[in-house]
């Protein structure tokens, strides 16, 4: 009989594959079915819509005007993949939550990298905003806008993964450290030290 697959491997690789496929499938559907910056499907009127946007920069349009931004993004993604995989190798075999979080982060990084390599822009389509006339002035005053920048499944995976990783570091690690198991924070710090 072959060696059994660890729980962390199942959670890490299945999470990565499922979210990557979901990300790419939704982007392809939006790209082929919705007119750029024109069509809009209102999921929750006044709050949530599906649109077609193309972002040549990073989150919030960062580096959008930088000529060599694609090389910067590619280098960042390569480094991120190596760091995430290295951190995954150090995760205890039983730790499904950390495997799940790192799988989400990896799928988000790779999902947007595929877009940038393929067409030098990232397809965004989830639009969150408000049409509430009493909220608009307050939000514009506080944040400068009443609409969150459009995002996609890869962005969501990255955000959820990072939040879970941080929550694991803050709340789960205390119990694991008491038992002598390496924590998420220790794994991250060890990965960084090895690269210095």
C-alpha positions as CSV (number, residue, x, y, z in Angstrom):
1,X,0.0,0.0,0.0
2,X,1.2,3.5,-0.8
3,X,1.9,6.2,1.8
4,X,-1.2,8.0,3.0
5,X,-1.7,11.6,2.1
6,X,-1.5,14.0,5.0
7,X,-4.6,16.1,5.9
8,X,-2.6,19.3,5.4
9,X,-1.7,18.2,1.8
10,X,-5.4,17.4,1.0
11,X,-6.6,20.8,2.3
12,X,-3.7,22.7,0.7
13,X,-3.8,21.3,-2.8
14,X,-7.5,20.8,-3.1
15,X,-8.1,24.4,-1.9
16,X,-5.5,25.7,-4.3
17,X,-7.0,23.8,-7.3
18,X,-10.7,24.5,-6.6
19,X,-10.2,28.2,-6.0
20,X,-7.9,28.6,-9.0
21,X,-10.4,26.8,-11.3
22,X,-13.2,28.9,-9.9
23,X,-11.2,32.1,-10.4
24,X,-10.2,31.3,-14.0
25,X,-13.7,30.1,-14.9
26,X,-15.5,33.2,-13.6
27,X,-12.9,35.5,-15.3
28,X,-13.4,33.7,-18.7
29,X,-17.1,33.9,-18.4
30,X,-17.0,37.7,-17.6
31,X,-14.5,38.3,-20.3
32,X,-16.6,36.5,-23.0
33,X,-20.1,37.5,-21.9
34,X,-20.0,41.0,-20.5
35,X,-19.0,44.1,-22.5
36,X,-16.0,46.0,-21.0
37,X,-17.2,48.8,-18.7
38,X,-20.7,48.7,-20.1
39,X,-22.7,45.6,-19.0
40,X,-23.8,45.1,-15.5
41,X,-25.7,42.3,-13.8
42,X,-27.3,43.6,-10.6
43,X,-27.2,40.8,-8.0
44,X,-28.3,42.9,-5.0
45,X,-29.6,46.3,-6.4
46,X,-27.9,49.2,-4.8
47,X,-25.1,47.0,-3.3
48,X,-23.7,44.2,-5.4
49,X,-23.2,43.9,-9.2
50,X,-21.3,41.8,-11.7
51,X,-19.4,44.0,-14.1
52,X,-16.4,43.7,-16.5
53,X,-13.3,45.7,-15.5
54,X,-9.7,45.3,-16.5
55,X,-7.0,46.3,-14.0
56,X,-3.5,46.8,-15.4
57,X,-2.1,47.5,-11.9
58,X,-2.2,45.8,-8.5
59,X,-4.9,46.2,-5.9
60,X,-6.4,49.7,-5.9
61,X,-4.6,50.4,-9.2
62,X,-1.2,50.4,-7.6
63,X,1.7,50.8,-10.2
64,X,-0.8,51.3,-13.0
65,X,1.4,53.9,-14.7
66,X,4.7,52.1,-14.1
67,X,6.2,50.9,-17.5
68,X,7.8,47.7,-16.1
69,X,5.0,46.8,-13.7
70,X,4.5,43.3,-15.3
71,X,8.1,42.3,-14.4
72,X,7.6,43.6,-10.8
73,X,4.3,41.6,-10.5
74,X,6.0,38.5,-12.0
75,X,8.9,38.7,-9.6
76,X,6.6,39.2,-6.7
77,X,4.5,36.2,-7.6
78,X,7.5,33.9,-8.1
79,X,8.9,34.9,-4.6
80,X,5.4,34.6,-3.1
81,X,5.0,31.1,-4.5
82,X,8.4,29.9,-3.1
83,X,7.6,31.4,0.3
84,X,4.1,29.9,0.5
85,X,5.3,26.4,-0.6
86,X,8.2,26.6,1.9
87,X,5.8,27.6,4.7
88,X,3.5,24.8,3.7
89,X,6.3,22.2,4.0
90,X,6.8,23.3,7.6
91,X,3.2,23.1,8.6
92,X,2.4,20.2,10.9
93,X,0.8,17.3,9.1
94,X,-2.5,17.6,11.1
95,X,-3.0,21.3,10.6
96,X,-5.8,21.5,8.1
97,X,-6.7,25.2,8.8
98,X,-3.2,26.4,8.0
99,X,-3.1,24.2,4.9
100,X,-6.4,25.7,3.8
101,X,-5.2,29.3,4.4
102,X,-2.0,28.8,2.5
103,X,-3.9,27.1,-0.4
104,X,-6.1,30.1,-0.6
105,X,-3.2,32.5,-0.7
106,X,-1.4,30.5,-3.3
107,X,-4.5,30.2,-5.5
108,X,-5.0,34.0,-5.4
109,X,-1.4,34.8,-6.3
110,X,-1.3,32.3,-9.2
111,X,-4.8,33.2,-10.4
112,X,-4.0,36.9,-10.9
113,X,-0.5,36.0,-12.3
114,X,-2.1,33.9,-15.0
115,X,-4.1,37.0,-16.1
116,X,-1.1,39.3,-16.2
117,X,1.0,36.8,-18.2
118,X,-1.9,36.1,-20.6
119,X,-3.1,39.7,-21.3
120,X,-1.1,42.1,-19.0
121,X,-4.3,43.0,-17.1
122,X,-6.4,41.4,-14.4
123,X,-10.1,40.8,-15.0
124,X,-12.2,42.2,-12.1
125,X,-15.9,41.8,-11.9
126,X,-17.3,42.0,-8.3
127,X,-18.6,45.5,-7.7
128,X,-19.6,46.5,-4.2
129,X,-21.2,50.0,-3.7
130,X,-24.1,51.9,-2.3
131,X,-26.9,53.9,-3.8
132,X,-28.2,55.0,-0.4
133,X,-28.4,58.8,-0.6
134,X,-27.8,59.2,3.1
135,X,-24.7,57.0,3.1
136,X,-23.0,58.3,-0.1
137,X,-21.9,61.7,1.3
138,X,-20.6,60.1,4.5
139,X,-18.6,57.5,2.6
140,X,-17.2,60.0,0.2
141,X,-16.2,62.2,3.2
142,X,-14.6,59.2,5.0
143,X,-13.1,57.2,2.2
144,X,-13.2,59.5,-0.9
145,X,-15.6,57.1,-2.6
146,X,-18.9,55.2,-2.1
147,X,-17.7,52.3,-4.2
148,X,-15.2,49.6,-3.4
149,X,-12.7,48.9,-6.2
150,X,-13.9,46.0,-8.3
151,X,-12.2,42.7,-7.4
152,X,-12.3,39.0,-8.4
153,X,-12.2,35.4,-6.9
154,X,-8.4,35.5,-6.6
155,X,-8.5,38.7,-4.6
156,X,-11.1,37.2,-2.3
157,X,-9.0,34.0,-1.9
158,X,-6.0,36.1,-1.0
159,X,-7.9,38.2,1.6
160,X,-9.6,35.2,3.2
161,X,-6.3,33.3,3.3
162,X,-4.4,36.1,4.9
163,X,-7.1,36.7,7.5
164,X,-7.2,33.0,8.4
165,X,-3.4,32.8,8.6
166,X,-3.4,35.8,10.9
167,X,-6.2,34.4,13.0
168,X,-4.4,31.1,13.3
169,X,-1.2,33.0,14.3
170,X,-3.0,34.9,17.0
171,X,-5.5,32.4,18.5
172,X,-4.5,28.8,17.5
173,X,-0.8,29.2,17.9
174,X,-1.0,29.7,21.7
175,X,-2.3,26.2,22.3
176,X,0.1,24.7,19.8
177,X,3.1,26.4,21.4
178,X,2.1,25.0,24.7
179,X,2.1,21.5,23.2
180,X,5.5,22.2,21.5
181,X,4.1,22.3,18.0
182,X,5.6,24.9,15.5
183,X,3.2,27.8,15.2
184,X,2.2,29.7,12.0
185,X,4.2,32.7,13.2
186,X,7.3,30.5,13.9
187,X,6.9,28.9,10.4
188,X,6.7,32.3,8.7
189,X,9.7,33.7,10.6
190,X,11.8,30.6,9.9
191,X,11.0,30.8,6.2
192,X,12.1,34.5,6.1
193,X,15.3,33.8,8.1
194,X,16.3,31.1,5.6
195,X,16.1,33.6,2.8
196,X,18.3,36.2,4.6
